[in-house]
């Protein structure tokens, strides 16, 4: 096998284990289950080796053997974002090592670029002429950018209060915006109707198999950037959960590739807003899946997902990793934005700041200790979500 060739073999349903050829399925399984891309990992391991990666392009496509469509990707040089050590935050938390995986440098300013790069690549390869996306903001921006790059028509469905910066990006890239009276669940219904009407593909969260493949590269990058080591804990802001599920899949693949050398995988932590915390509630109750959250409210728009489609997969990851779930207030999120910006020079989006607020709660509760090595995720730029009255000063 040539170095850098994809080893994608089949798609597997996570519910019923049905198998599909990649060209046969572009959404969910016939049973409704989420599809995972599966690879010939023994073959991939021959060329996808940590010591040789430095010679490859500094994008997520450096992991070509375990990505679909890597022979002809739709790319804006996404991936390989900084893993920044955060000594001020570590000292504030009385911890030895804290890192921030800073996704604010991605195309369109958020981690959504990763999933859209791969999903749009595969949509173009499958011959679709257009894509539809329900979004709280950042996924719409990324879909519009990658759709423009691929020459595909794009329609996005967003709540009426979506931040103006995201909508400006969407419109500049030439996508059509539909403002929906309702939450992300209502946007999802509208997107499915549009996809069926136009004969396009919906790239809604975990309703197709390839956004997850782009997101899993965050785990690959962390291990590479830590020199083959694995952090003890990853704290992740979770709305729909593609990134969390994707990273866990990535760690599983790396185990088979021989990258982890028997090291345990990280404990995974879900952080949500107290005004919309269906996963936290389900985890604390011991439920297998989350129930819809009524009256969802939070300024962290990416966390305002009242009914995560694949909540059972997210909860499985938390339990398999001996992880946990925590909810924080909007006031804690704002304070964490300021602390991170003034202490580390990184202005996180509200969702990213939620991870710092969540870690502080876990530290106070003793769930993490002073020697626990923690990676926080800043999933986007704080400039994408400027508060209407400015941040609290002090």
Buried (B, 14 or more C-beta within 10 A) or exposed (E): EEEBBBBBBBBBBBBEEBBBEBEEBBBBBEEEBBBBBBBBBEBBBEBBEBEEBEEBEEBBBBBBBBBBBBBEBBBBBBBBBBBBEBEBBBEBBEBBBBBBBBBBBBBBBBBBBBBBBBBBBBBBBEEBEBBBBBBBBBBBBBBBBBBBBBEBBBBBBBBEEBBEBBBEBBEEBEBBBBEBEEBBBBBBEBBBEBBEEBEBBBBBBBBBBBBBBBBBBBBBBBBBBBEBEBBBBBBBBBBBBBBBBBBBBBBBBBBBBBBBEEBEBBBBBBBBBBBBBBBBBBBEEEBEBBEEBEEBEBBBBBBBBBBBBBBBBBBBBBBEBEBBBBBBBBEBBBBBBBBBBEBBEBBBBBBBBBBBBBBBBBBEEEBBEEEBBBBBBBBBBBEBBEEEEEBEEE
